[in-house]
Amino acid sequence: MSASKIALVDMDGTVADYDSAMERDLAPLRSPEETGPVVIHGAKEEMPDHYKARVKLIRNNAGWWKKLGRLDDGFRVVDMMRRIGFEVHVLTKGPKNSPNAWTEKVCWCQKHMPGDLVTISSDKSMVYGRVLMDDWPPYVLPWLKARPRALVILPDRPWNQGFEHERVIRYTGNNDDAIFSALQLAFKRKDGETTYLTCTKEGCGGSLRRWKQPKLLDDNFTDCRDYLPSIVVKCNECRVSYKRPAEFVPGGWISADDFCALQDEHDWPVPERLFPPAPVQTSP
């Protein structure tokens, strides 16, 4: 396995059911006057001091992290990653005020994800991977900024509703085909390429899928819209084709029509291999 084909997997809220366990253990600590939903994923400054103290008390309870349940949807994506060929690494944040969490998170991973490398970090953006699966946007955005060509799988959770990004695909539990295709794009991309997920055609927004097409040129070849390299990306909705014109836009995928428009606008030299010799006109 190439060291560059790494898929990073967050733990809490992604493959480990932190939220159900926290809600369960907070409930007995609530007074009769306390009403409303339990806020687990709000900003710390939004929580009153007594609430923070309860969360800290629960998380510091010996064995609490080791007993977290599994999230089936997260493990379905992990299975896709393995089938494609990624080397799966767990990447989880280490709570500053819960020192037992660092050891117990490793124990949890040894039980539920045996053999996978585990990294506990205070800054996820420092860790390399082609893909990150994470449920928490405040961790996703710095990682994407540090990895401008990478992909994020975002498990659908109440606390990340409305979050969108051109290199983030949301996993709802009902779009396995789209997730698998996006992971394939990330796995097969060449070094320096960016993984794009959605069609740029106005009003479309369909998912992109990688497919193979022969390089053969036939007599009907008339302009660069007819040329498709051996690996292209096609929109699953409107069927527009995208390709990587390495000679002109290193690292990028653009549509065939956009490629022709840019070539005309900038008068780019077109590789001779794109065009067959002009037919010789003969008199009847």
C-alpha positions in Angstrom: 0.0 0.0 0.0 1.3 3.4 -1.0 1.8 5.7 2.0 -0.1 8.5 0.1 -3.3 6.5 -0.2 -4.4 7.3 3.4 -8.0 7.8 4.5 -8.4 9.5 7.9 -11.4 8.7 10.1 -12.6 10.8 13.0 -13.8 8.9 16.1 -16.4 10.8 18.2 -19.7 11.4 16.3 -18.3 9.6 13.2 -17.7 6.0 14.1 -18.1 6.2 17.9 -21.5 7.2 19.4 -20.3 9.9 21.8 -23.5 11.8 21.7 -25.9 9.1 22.8 -23.6 8.2 25.7 -23.3 11.9 26.8 -27.1 12.5 26.5 -27.7 9.4 28.6 -25.3 10.4 31.3 -26.3 14.0 31.5 -30.0 13.3 31.9 -29.7 12.1 35.6 -27.7 15.3 36.5 -30.5 17.7 35.3 -32.6 19.5 37.8 -36.4 19.4 37.5 -36.3 23.1 36.4 -34.0 22.4 33.5 -35.9 21.9 30.2 -35.1 21.9 26.6 -32.6 19.8 24.5 -29.2 18.9 25.8 -26.6 21.0 23.9 -23.5 18.9 23.3 -22.1 20.4 20.1 -22.6 24.1 20.9 -19.6 26.4 21.3 -18.1 26.2 24.8 -18.9 29.9 25.5 -22.6 29.1 25.0 -22.5 26.6 27.9 -23.0 27.7 31.5 -20.2 26.8 33.9 -22.2 24.2 35.7 -23.0 22.5 32.4 -19.3 22.4 31.5 -18.5 20.8 34.9 -21.1 18.0 34.3 -19.6 17.2 30.9 -16.1 17.2 32.4 -17.2 14.9 35.2 -18.7 12.4 32.8 -15.7 12.4 30.4 -13.3 11.9 33.3 -15.1 8.9 34.6 -12.8 5.9 34.2 -13.8 3.7 31.3 -16.3 6.0 29.8 -14.6 6.4 26.4 -13.9 2.7 26.1 -17.6 1.9 26.4 -18.8 4.1 23.6 -21.0 2.3 21.1 -20.4 2.0 17.3 -22.1 4.2 14.6 -23.1 1.9 11.8 -23.2 4.5 9.0 -19.6 5.5 9.8 -18.4 2.0 9.6 -20.1 1.5 6.2 -17.9 4.3 4.9 -14.9 2.8 6.5 -15.7 -0.5 4.7 -15.9 1.4 1.4 -12.5 2.9 2.0 -11.0 -0.5 2.6 -12.6 -2.1 -0.5 -11.2 0.7 -2.6 -7.7 0.2 -1.2 -7.2 3.1 1.2 -5.0 2.6 4.3 -7.4 3.7 7.1 -6.0 5.8 10.0 -8.0 7.0 12.9 -7.6 10.8 13.6 -9.2 12.0 16.8 -8.9 15.1 19.0 -7.5 14.7 22.5 -9.6 16.6 25.1 -7.3 18.8 27.2 -9.2 18.3 30.4 -9.8 14.6 30.0 -6.4 12.9 30.2 -8.0 9.4 30.5 -9.5 10.0 27.1 -6.2 9.7 25.3 -5.6 6.2 26.5 -9.2 5.0 26.4 -9.7 6.2 22.8 -6.8 4.0 21.7 -8.4 1.1 23.6 -11.7 1.7 21.8 -9.9 1.7 18.4 -8.0 -1.5 19.3 -11.4 -3.2 20.0 -13.4 -1.8 17.1 -10.8 -1.0 14.5 -7.9 -3.4 15.2 -4.7 -2.9 13.3 -5.5 0.7 12.2 -3.0 3.4 13.1 -4.4 5.9 15.6 -3.3 9.5 15.8 -4.5 11.7 18.7 -3.9 15.3 18.0 -4.7 18.8 19.2 -4.7 20.0 15.6 -6.1 17.7 12.9 -4.9 20.0 10.1 -1.4 18.9 10.7 -2.1 15.3 9.7 -2.0 14.2 6.0 -4.6 12.1 4.2 -6.3 12.0 0.8 -9.6 11.8 2.6 -11.0 12.8 6.0 -14.3 11.5 7.3 -15.4 13.9 10.1 -18.7 15.2 11.4 -17.6 18.5 13.0 -17.2 21.5 10.5 -14.9 23.5 12.8 -12.3 20.6 12.4 -13.1 20.0 8.8 -12.4 23.6 7.5 -8.8 23.9 8.9 -8.0 20.5 7.5 -9.4 21.4 4.0 -7.4 24.6 4.1 -4.2 22.7 4.8 -5.1 20.0 2.2 -6.3 22.0 -0.9 -6.6 18.8 -3.1 -8.3 16.5 -0.6 -11.8 15.3 0.1 -14.0 15.2 3.1 -16.9 12.8 3.8 -19.3 14.5 6.2 -21.7 12.1 8.1 -25.1 13.7 8.3 -25.6 14.9 11.8 -28.0 17.5 13.4 -25.1 19.8 14.3 -23.6 20.1 10.8 -26.8 20.9 8.9 -26.3 23.6 6.3 -22.6 23.1 6.0 -21.4 22.9 2.4 -18.1 23.0 0.6 -17.0 22.1 -2.9 -14.7 19.3 -1.6 -17.2 18.0 1.0 -19.8 15.3 0.3 -22.5 14.6 2.9 -23.2 11.0 3.7 -26.9 10.5 4.5 -26.9 6.7 4.7 -28.9 6.6 1.4 -26.2 7.7 -1.0 -23.7 4.9 -0.8 -23.0 4.9 -4.6 -22.1 8.6 -4.6 -19.8 8.2 -1.6 -18.1 5.2 -3.2 -17.6 7.1 -6.4 -16.2 10.1 -4.6 -13.8 7.9 -2.7 -12.7 6.3 -6.0 -12.0 9.8 -7.4 -9.8 10.6 -4.4 -8.0 7.3 -4.5 -7.2 7.4 -8.2 -6.3 11.1 -8.6 -2.7 11.8 -9.6 -0.4 13.8 -7.3 -1.1 17.5 -7.7 -4.7 17.0 -8.9 -7.7 18.2 -7.0 -10.8 16.1 -6.2 -13.9 17.9 -7.5 -17.2 16.4 -6.6 -20.0 18.4 -8.2 -20.9 19.5 -11.7 -20.2 23.2 -12.4 -23.0 23.5 -15.0 -25.5 26.1 -13.9 -28.5 24.6 -12.1 -27.1 21.1 -12.1 -24.9 20.3 -9.1 -24.9 16.6 -10.0 -22.2 14.2 -8.6 -19.2 13.4 -10.7 -18.1 9.8 -11.5 -14.8 8.6 -12.9 -15.1 6.4 -16.0 -12.8 5.1 -18.7 -12.9 6.0 -22.4 -10.6 4.8 -25.2 -8.2 7.3 -26.7 -8.9 6.3 -30.2 -9.7 9.0 -32.7 -12.1 8.3 -35.5 -13.1 10.0 -38.8 -15.8 12.0 -37.0 -13.3 13.8 -34.8 -13.7 17.5 -35.5 -12.7 19.5 -32.4 -11.5 19.1 -28.8 -15.1 18.5 -27.6 -14.8 15.1 -29.3 -11.6 14.2 -27.5 -11.7 12.3 -24.2 -8.5 11.1 -22.4 -8.3 7.6 -21.0 -9.7 8.8 -17.6 -12.5 11.3 -17.5 -15.2 12.4 -15.1 -18.8 12.5 -16.1 -21.7 14.2 -14.2 -24.2 11.7 -13.0 -27.1 14.1 -13.6 -26.6 16.1 -16.8 -23.9 13.7 -18.3 -21.5 16.6 -19.2 -18.0 15.3 -19.4 -15.0 16.8 -17.5 -11.4 16.1 -18.2 -8.0 17.2 -17.0 -6.1 19.1 -19.7 -2.7 18.6 -18.2 -1.0 20.7 -20.9 -3.0 23.8 -19.9 -4.5 23.5 -16.4 -2.2 21.4 -14.2 -4.1 19.8 -11.4 -7.6 20.8 -12.5 -10.6 19.2 -14.0 -12.7 21.4 -16.4 -15.6 20.6 -18.7 -14.9 19.9 -22.4 -16.9 23.0 -23.4 -14.9 25.2 -20.9 -11.7 23.7 -22.2 -12.5 24.7 -25.8 -13.7 28.2 -24.7 -10.4 28.8 -22.8 -8.4 27.5 -25.7 -10.1 29.9 -28.1 -9.8 32.8 -25.6 -6.1 32.4 -24.8 -5.0 30.9 -28.1 -3.4 28.0 -26.4 -1.4 25.6 -28.5 -3.3 22.4 -29.0 -1.3 19.2 -28.8 -1.0 17.6 -32.3 -2.2 14.3 -30.9 -5.6 15.8 -30.3 -6.3 16.2 -34.0 -6.0 13.8 -36.9 -4.5 15.0 -40.2 -6.9 17.1 -42.3 -8.5 15.0 -45.0 -7.1 15.5 -48.5 -9.6 16.9 -50.9 -9.7 15.0 -54.2 -11.5 16.0 -57.3 -14.2 13.6 -58.4 
